[in-house]
Amino acid sequence: MSFWSAPTPAAPVTGTVSVPGSKSVTNRALLLAGLSGGACRVDGAPPTRDTTLMTGALTALGVPVTTEGDTVRTGAHGGLRGGTTEFPAQVDCGLAGTVMRFVPPAAATARGAVRFDGDPRARERPMGTVLDALRALGARIDDGGAGALPFLLDGDGPARGGEVTIDASASSQFVSGLLLSGARFERGLTLRHDGPPVPSLPHIAMTVDMLRQAGVTVHDDEPDTWRVEPGPIAVRDWAIEPDLSNAAVFLAAAVVTGGRVTVRGWPAASTQPGVHVLAVLERFGARVEHRPEGLTVTGPDRLSGVDVDLHDAGELAPTVAAVAALATGVSRLRGIGHLRGHETDRLAALATEITALGGSVTETDDGLVIDPKPLTGRADRPWGAYADHRMATAGAIVGLVVPGIVVDDIGCTDKTIPDFPGRWSALLGTAEGR
């Protein structure tokens, strides 16, 4: 673990930042490039652990991959392949949901055996929905009945595909993972969701949009049903836009300190869920402006509480909760019960960490109620990151206003934001915290 003292600036935070590319867009683009079988280029790929895990997975499946800076190239190949049952190809999922949920369906199009495993916490994340769906589509999988990592997938070419019904209420990644490889199944894919509403629908819209950009025919006109026609995936290059959920962390610095922060390269339109942060920040009292140099947020004189449904953008919840803990009124975060199954139980983690500083947080069935109280940094207890990049950055936001915050594992931010401490300190104009 890498302990880090979160800086507390003496003045409102003012500055301009550039953030790395979206890991969600990047890992979809990389998988589509690998499935295309051709030479593709992905520009703007963030040099993060999640990106490295995806390129490692593609390499394990026989895709030639080279990385130079923020450009990743995939080479032409004759199809994905695994190893033997005795010596299977090895895919390390780490703690990347996009690897553990997206790559197994791709491996179901390969010949040979592939073993999947990951970090200890990754073994606790639900995988049964994807594995059972792949079995129904013709894949052979041995998970020992656990419905989780580790497991072995052993195939002899593309799974037959066809129709399957799942309950994707725990994660939109179950839908996206199957859709991304659906065109390479023999019969394509008809995927139906049966259960409570699917969270993070913008992520599925992102998947469908990128599939269409890759020449894949996708029908999504029927609610909770997606049809992917069988066929090739186009060989093409991809340009990755900034990660808007990561950008939200820097914009929050302006909001909680009454400052002004600009994010360069904010897209005019985006399917990323992170775009929803703008409306939330406005409800806190911030002012949002689209300028030629980027997207600018100016913090308010008084930080109001909010009542927001984050069902479609749950990844913003730690950032929003951190801001809410510093507001002047009660905030209610709704629609995020599914966050209990993310990198950590984010609802319990947020409640624990804010309460440890003197705050008042109540967990509900689908979210949090945050009643702001005076917060105090504790020398005897660091802010827990729980190996979760968004919990770590939430601690940094709180530390902007509350002196003495120490994050116990700032290194976990490498998952999506390389050198977060350096970027944070540069924005604040401070020496890097230690």
Secondary structure, 3 states (H helix, E strand, C coil): CCCEECCCCCCCCEEEECCCECHHHHHHHHHHHHHHCCCEEEECCCCCHHHHHHHHHHHHCCCCEEEECCEEEECCCCCCECECCCCCEEEECCCCHHHHHHHHHHHCCCEEEEEEECCCHHHHCCCHHHHHHHHHCCCEEECCCCCCCCEEEEEECCCCCEEEEECCCCCCHHHHHHHHHHCCCCCCEEEEECCCCCCCHHHHHHHHHHHHHCCCCEECCCCCEEEECCCCCCCCCEECCECHHHHHHHHHHHHHHCCEEEECCCCCCCCCHHHHHHHHHHHHCCEEEEECCEEEEECCCCCCCCEEECHHHHHHHHHHHHHHCCCCCCEEEECCHHHHHCCCCHHHHHHHHHHHCCCEEEEECCEEEEECCCCCCCCCCCECCCCCHHHHHHHHHHHCCCCCCEECCHHHHHHCCCCHHHHHHHHHCCCCCC
